[in-house]
């Protein structure tokens, strides 16, 4: 039983690709408990599915572990929020019970549907249409909605962040007229941070979360990571590097992109979180028994003797340009395993720099702080290498988990810690390291970065206006240095 005056904390739940992660966090960013539970991925060619029942089982396990330590010294759970993988969708019945497996963000079967609606196959709407065509009637449901429905004991609205890739118009905050024919198949939508209900007794018994705990509408995992980075002031950016690379920023107005490469999430306060998701990332690294040792050896190859464009999958590129035909490539032959490792680390950082060049090309504000999160941010060497190649200072928080972002959002949504999400994040996000780029190292990578830009343009993937803009910025940086 909780009593008045007890300390308060918020629970963040992240439904990831490989696992579910839960964090219990206080108003000053202290992590009181953490839990994780694995998930099974069902892959076959372009098919990638997960079992929604396993999501709930994993949430029960991870939440129970995160809260286990509170039995001896209890805290009041002020609220919780849930994030999921962007673009993951399934069909449920009217009561929210799953009718299909979840089609994951990189499931590639909805090619015809994507062409019909003019979207990438990684977006949710093409997959939702494929599910409806293949399975018949059902309610389009996003991954976290399955969990919030189980927690509250009934169907709940989805949040506009997860609904964005299902075609929701976040600027007008309505489903667009061209989707009117779907009618009640599409869910009700609310802004992130909106209170959805309370944890019901059955869910409390299954998860260990106290009954009556407020459940707050969440955001996608990329947005959750951005909140966890504290990159919420206008001009700030969060670079999330895991299996793939995602950049998320903060802006007073939407960043317009006719190519559709950059999209804009609506922040809980009505401002904008523009960003894009690349297909390069740590998933392109070769298997290694000792990554830390290869990191230390890679320092001898700055720059590498080869040039690598490290796509992590065979599905083409999405950001900083859209080229479904793009493939990974390496120019030259590495002289050692360490050289090959270094080439991938550098290739990811080159693409990251190209992403920032594209954002600058679109007129996005990029003059604020840059924060590194994601699993790859655990590599101190890679963090410094990225700061050097970008020529930009970078911050690394103590916690790099999207679940922290959901704890921050839960605190904001329940009215704790400040009227603005950025104010709550400033108190709950702790910065561990600030990295300064080393000018001599930045200069080493000017030539290979320019060669990668040339190669991508020659292959017809990188549009010439962006390539030209990138060279102009590179030349200006060289003059300024």
Secondary structure by P-SEA (a helix, b strand, c coil): ccccccccbbbbbbbcccbbbbbbbcccccccbbbbbbbbbbbcccbbbbbaaaaaaaaaaaaaaaacccccbbbbcccbbbbccccccccccccccccccccccccccaaaaaaaacccccccaaaaaaaaacccccccccaaaaaaaaaacbbbbbccccccccccccccccccccccccccccccccccccccccccaaaaaacccccccbbbbbbcaaaaaaaaaccccccbbbbbbccbbbbbbccccccccccccbbbbbccccbbbbbcccccccccccccccaaaaaaaacccccccccccccccccccccccccccbbbbbccccccaaaaaaaaaaaaaaaaaaaaaaaaaaccccccbbbbbccccccaaaaaaaaaaacbbbbbcccccaaaaaaaaaaaaaccccccaaaaaaacccccbbbbbcaaaaaaaaaaaaaaaaaaaaaccccaaaaaaaaaaaaaaaaac
